[in-house]
Amino acid sequence: MSTAIPKTMKAIQVEKIGGPEVNVMRQVPVPQPKDDELLIKVEWTGANYIDNYRRSGLYKLDLPFMQGQDVVGTVVQLPKTTNPSTVLGELKIGQRVWSPVGSSFAEYAVAPWWKAAPLPDGVDPRDGVSMCTVALTAMALVRYSYAVKKGDYILVRAAAGGVGLVLCQLGKYLGAHVIATTSTEAKAKLAKENGAEAVLLTSASSEDNVEEILRLSEGRGVHAVFDGVGADTWEENFKVMRTNGTIVTFGNASGPVPPFSPLKLSPKCLKVTRPTLFPFIATPEDFAKLAKDMTDIVAQGAIKFAVHKEYPFTEEGVQQTQIDITGRGTTGKLLIHVS
Ligand code: NDP
């Protein structure tokens, strides 16, 4: 069975480095899947902070490039050379799938056959968008970057954001004491509702927050900090770690962390890791393992996804996601409704 696939499609492209306005809608060829790839008709995609790093030039890509890395949609073409079946399920034409693949601000997207999975029964397609980057990233951080254990004290920065809210829930699910930081009372309330035991406001003085984090963590500091804020929270992290703790720095919302000497780690024998999601899901086995881990936890109801807002799939809609997420006014996931 085949579905009529057009020759061209609408897609958001970045043709020069700059502000949100450099995201422009173009009519481009529908991508041609390789023999081992699927073609997906995109229904929903979502904004991620990384969209801003790419179009502002912090992360360097060859121009022009297409934006986006979350896909929820329907399989319209199967791979020619493979039977697309993994522990996550079998893929068929017409099947609704979720997939963390790039160039997703478009009407069609291609994915390696093994990097797409059937949307589990009972999961809203809009929640499938959060599973792609946000939840897989949080899952990788608490399993591989620092393996969170029962009784650990962990600190989650930007706790009401897309990744932050899932980290709070995963921390609680794993039995850790979750301490969080965020910028407003409303965000603090949300972080608490999602598993944080204590939430501190970044408007308080750093000295006060350090003192409170140490008090909350047996006077010894946290076992790990999960920090997507970057520059602004970097120095404070060193003051709230316990001996042999792990600083997981996974983003640059306030700017990248500065270069530093390993000697900076020695007073507390600290570890620093700077993970990104994609190496953790670079093979069929690795993707299937992490995705199954995450979807099993979702199926238990231990992770719920928050949506900030649904945006239209227009030039203005996509630009607005980037204005909003960098403006610090968002919580949870920013969705883009493609079709
Ligand atoms: P968020 O929804 O968390 O939005 C970013 C948040 O960062 C803001 O809401 C704000 O929270 C906080 N923030 C602190 N300082 C600033 C600032 N100067 N400007 C803007 N925001 C600031 O985004 P995502 O969930 O998409 O991503 C969170 C972080 O995780 C990002 O740094 C992102 O790059 C990173 N990430 C990394 C991945 C990886 O593979 N390494 C994958 C996915 C995300 P508050 O107001 O509470 O301070």
Boltz pocket constraint, residues with backbone or C-beta under 6 A from the ligand:
constraints:
  - pocket:
      binder: B
      contacts: [[A, 47], [A, 48], [A, 49], [A, 50], [A, 133], [A, 134], [A, 137], [A, 158], [A, 159], [A, 160], [A, 161], [A, 162], [A, 163], [A, 164], [A, 181], [A, 182], [A, 183], [A, 184], [A, 187], [A, 202], [A, 228], [A, 229], [A, 232], [A, 250], [A, 251], [A, 252], [A, 253], [A, 254], [A, 255], [A, 275], [A, 276], [A, 277], [A, 278], [A, 325], [A, 326], [A, 327], [A, 328], [A, 329], [A, 330], [A, 331], [A, 332]]
      max_distance: 6.0
